[in-house]
Amino acid sequence: MKVFTYSEARQNLSELLNTAQNEEVEIRRRDGSIFSIVPKKEKNTSPFDVVGIKTKATTQDILNAIKESRIG
């Protein structure tokens, strides 16, 4: 883990972010507070990739429900 002071972090933000891609980085303030920066894991799935459900409704039932909801 690499540690930056607040001033070093501001001056070397690009280096800090590059380092944080591979390991945790800490930023320490003068007042003693400490912050960690870790990379966020990317999701390789589509937001439309959802698990299906089993139902007795037919395609026609669903289309009729949609049609009714648009009318009234």
Summary of the structure (lengths in Angstrom):
residues: 72
radius of gyration: 25.1
end to end distance: 60.6
largest distance: 66.4
contacts: 117
relative contact order: 0.13
helix: 38%
strand: 17%
